[in-house]
Amino acid sequence: MARLGSLILVLVCCGLGWGFAAARTLDDIRASGQLRVGVKADVMPWGFRERPEGPIIGMEPDLAALLAKRLGVELVLVAVESSERIDALNHGRVDVLIATFSDTADRRAQVTMVYPSYYASGVNLLSRKEDGFKSWSQLRNRRVCGRRGSFYNRPLTLRYGMDVIAFHSLIWAKEAVRDGRCSALLYDDIAIIADLRDPNWSREFEMSMPSLFQTPWSIALPRSAQGGALQAAVSEALIEWHREEVITSLEKTWQIPATAFAAHMNQAWSRRKTDGSWYCGSVWTSSLPPDCTGPRVAPESR
């Protein structure tokens, strides 16, 4: 029995480490010559494939390419589903996450968020025009498709009594909405706006609800990267992207409707004081003026 207990203890201890890998430092990444970045592969135009076996393209893969170039290494894109993004970091599958990742308190406890944030979105519905949804309360007891792992699924279910059917893939969720298996698609408002540029969607569907939960998107690193050189390097890149209009330019490249967040961040980080120095400085600190973190959001939309 003693030997059996010892064996079980060894197996449990080993099992705790199964699937985990130590997070790579900036020196490790440069030594390997590769930066592994987790991106979405099913969210047009932020990260998607034009054909099943094609390369992943989009706004966020473009940011990943700029980051790899800045660090002087080769880029390796890794497709991640919404529900596996944090695990991809914690298990060492990726070094960096740029994957429509909303910055929430729960997630900040699990990973290292890098600031300033690079984007922001709210939550809305893609629904059929014939349904005429105007109020979130109209969704009570209605089946609503969404993505597994989205932070807003549970609070909206509790608040409005909707029945959220969470899919691993956004593509599957959209198919279910188009087929009538769900009354609407619960998703980021700017992504819905982008979808509605397509006549195949705009003929029958609309986004008629007020957006909720305006939330910034952040680049994420493993928890162990907190305070390290990799976090500092990514933060410096983000500041430069906002200052040099990289984000707003990529919106135009990918035909994403211009957002107030991107425009505000460009104005804030490119602003100078009367003495010629940068208004927001050159590095991220917790004592920056509020303008440098993003536009103010009404409390009811948080």
N, C-alpha and C positions, 0 to 999 in steps of 0.2 A: 504493500500500500504506500509505503514511504517513497519507493522508487517510482510508482505510478504518479504520486503527487508531484514529485520533482519533474517528471517528464511533462506533465500537464502545465506546470509553471513555466518550463522552458518554451513549450509550444505557444502559450499565451503571450509571453514576452516577445517571442519572435513574430507572432501574429500581429502584434501592435505595430510592427515596423513594415509589414507586408504592404507593398504598393507605394511606400513613401520614399522620397529622395530628398537629400539636402538641397535647399535652394542655392542656386549659383549666384555668386557675387559678380560685380562688374569685372573684376580681374579674371574670374573663371570664364565669363562670357567672351572676353577679349582673347583669352588664351585658346579657347575652342574655335574662335573665328566665326561663331554663329550666334544669332539672337533668335530665340524661339518665342514668337508672339501669338497668343491665342486671339482669334478673331471669329466673328460670326460668318457663316457661309450660306445663310438663308434669309438675310435681312437686306433687301435692296433698298437704298443704294449704299448702305454702310459696310456690308460685307456679304458677297454673294457669288455664285457661279452662274455664268451664262449658259453652261451646259453641264450635265452631271459630272463629267470627268475633267472639266475645265479648271483653270486657275481661279483662285479666290481674288476678286477685285472689289473695289469700292473705296469709300472715303477712309475707313479705318485701316485697311491694308496699305493705303497710301501713307497714312501717318506712321504705320509700322516701318515702312520702307525708309521714310525720312529719319526715323530714330536709329535704325540699323546703320544707315549711311553716316549719321552723326557719330556713332560709336565706332565706326570703322570695321564693321563685321558684316557677314552675309546674313540675309533675312531668311528665316524659315517660318512660314505661316502654318499654324495649326488650327484647324476648324474645331470650334467648341460649341456645344449646345448651351442654352441659357442655364439649364439645371446643373451643368457640370463645370461651369466656369471657375468657381472657387476651388473645387477638387483638382482641376487642372493645374492651378498654382500650388496648392498644398502637396500634391503628389509629384511635383517637379516635371510635369509634362511641358509646361511653358515657363518662361522667365518673366514675361510681361503679358498683361491682359489689356487689350483694347477692343472691347466687344460689347458696345451699347450697355455698359455696366453702370447702373445708377448708384450714386453714392448715398448709402443709408447707414444709420447707426449700427444695425445688425451686421452689415458687411464690414464696417470699419473695425469691428471686433475680431474679424476673421482674416483680414488681409491688410496690406498697407496701401492706402489711397495716396496718390500723388497729386499735389496741387501746384498751380491752379487747375481746376477742372477744365476740360476741353470742350464740353458741350452740355446741353440740357434739354429736357423734354418734359411734357406733361402726359397725362393718361386720358385717352378718349375712346370712342367707339366708332367702328366702321359698321354701318347698319344699312339695311334696305330703305330707300326713300319711302316706299309704300307703308312702312311701319310708323314713320313719323315720330320717332323718339325725340323728345325735347327736354326731358327731365330724367335724371338718374333713377328716380323712384319708380319710373315705368318699367324698370328691368327686374322688379321683384318676381321671383319664381320663374324667370326666363333663363333658358340655357344660353350662356355666353362663352364663346371660345376664347382661349388665351394661351400664353406660353408657360410651361412649367418653369418654376424658379423665379417668376416675376414677383417683386416685393409687394405689389399692389393687389394681388389676387385675393388674399385673405381679408385685408381691411375693407375692400369694396364688397366682398361677400357678406361680411358682418354688418356693414353699414346699410346696404341696399337690398340684401336678401336675394341677390342673383345667384344662379347656379353656374359657377365658373368651371368649365371643362378645360383642363390644362393639358396641352399637347407638348411633346418634346420638340417638335419642329413647327416653326411659324408657317411653313408651306402647308403642312397638314391642317393647321388651324384655319388657314384661309380657304382650303378646299372644303372644310366642313361648313364654313359660313356660306360659301357660294352654293353648296349643295342643299342648304336649308336645314342642316342638322343643328345649327346654332342660330340664334336670333341676331347675333352681332359678334364682332371681333374686338376684344379688349386689348389695346396696344398703345404704343407711343404716338402722340398726336402728330409729330413731324413726319413719322413714317407713314401714317395714314394720309397725310397731305400729299406726300410723294406718290403713294399708290393711286390717289385720285387724279393724278395727271394722266393716267392710263384710261382711255375711253372704255376699255373692258370692265373697269370698276365704276367709273363715274356715271355711266349710263343708268345703273340701278342702285348704286350705293352712295352714301354721303357720310359726313362727319358733322352732326348737328348739335352735339352736346357741348356744354362748357367743360374745358379741360380741368383736370384735378391733379394734385401731387406734382407740381412743377419741381423737378429734381435734377441736379447736375449729374453729368456723366464724368467719371474719373478713370484714369489709367490706374490699374492695380498691379501690385507686386506681392510676392510672398510676405507673410507677416515678419519673417526674420530680416527682411530688407529695410525695416524701419530705421531711419537715421543713417543709412549707409550710403556709399558712393553711387550705387545704382539709382536710388531714389533722388539724390541730388542731380544726377545727370539727366534723368527724365524730367524733373521739375524745370531745369534750365531750358530744355527743349520746348516744353509747353509755353514757357514765358516768351521764348523767341517766336513760336508759332502764332501766338496772339499778337505780339508786337508787329510782326512782319506780314500780317493779314493772310497767313497760311490757311487758317480755318475758313475764313470767309471766301477765299479763293477756291478751296475744295468744295464748298457749297455750290459755287457756280459750275465747277467742273462736273459735278455729279448731279446737277440740276435739282438741288435740294432748295426748297424755299428759304430765303434768307431769314435767319432767326435773330430775335432781339438779343439773345445771350451772346452769340458770336460777335455781333456788332458792338455790343457794350464792352466786351472783354478787349477787343481791338482798341477801342477808344481809351479805355482805362490804362492798358499797359503801354500804349504808345504816347501817353500824355507826359508832358514835362512840367517841372516846377519853374518858377521864375528864374531860378539860378541855373537852369539848363539840365538839372539832374532828373532822373525818371521819377514820376509821381509814385509809382508802385515799387520802385527800387529794381534791383536786378536779380534778387533771390526771394524765394517765398519765406515769409515769417508769419507767426501768429498775430503780429502787431500791425499788419498792413491795414490801410484804410478800407472800410467796407466796400467801396467801389471796386476794389481789385478782386473781390471774390465772386462778383457777378451781380446782375440786376436784382433789385428788391422784388420779393414775391409776396403777393397778398396772402395773409394767414389762411384763408379758406381754401387756397389752392395747394397748400403744402401737403 
